[in-house]
Amino acid sequence: MLRAGLVPLSGSEHVFMLDNHHIASDGTSSGILMQEFMALYNGDTLPLLNCRYRDYACWQNSPVQR
């Protein structure tokens, strides 16, 4: 569902390519992904996540949500 590649051009120049299936993400998540890639490219660090997918999945499967 997601494919990435780095193509060397010349010297220290590269092209980063990212291909994802439309089912894997929507416009909002694609925008967030690009913002985070650009932040990393600029040398920034990403904030720590306060909720992991595993936490969300456990919450969704809890008896309270049924």
Summary of the structure (lengths in Angstrom):
residues: 66
radius of gyration: 16.7
end to end distance: 29.3
largest distance: 56.7
contacts: 101
relative contact order: 0.11
helix: 39%
strand: 21%
